[in-house]
Amino acid sequence: MKNPIKFIQEVKQEAFKIAWPSSKETFQGALMVFAMAVIMSLFFLLLDQVLKFFLDLLIKVII
């Protein structure tokens, strides 16, 4: 790197070329992440309850 000032100017030019998402797109993305987190937490809650039921049933059969 021979000229750091030129490098910084080129970095600045490239940064202005970035296509940033709009606020609507950002909100939709955040909403999708939240929805997926809720769906996955409900899935794992249900899976945990089912496994607990079968484990309790197995323990009652063994004892």
Contacts in CASP RR format, 6 or more apart in sequence:
PFRMAT RR
TARGET T0000
AUTHOR 0000-0000-0000
METHOD contacts of the structure
MODEL  1
MKNPIKFIQEVKQEAFKIAWPSSKETFQGALMVFAMAVIMSLFFLLLDQV
LKFFLDLLIKVII
1 7 0 8 1.000
END
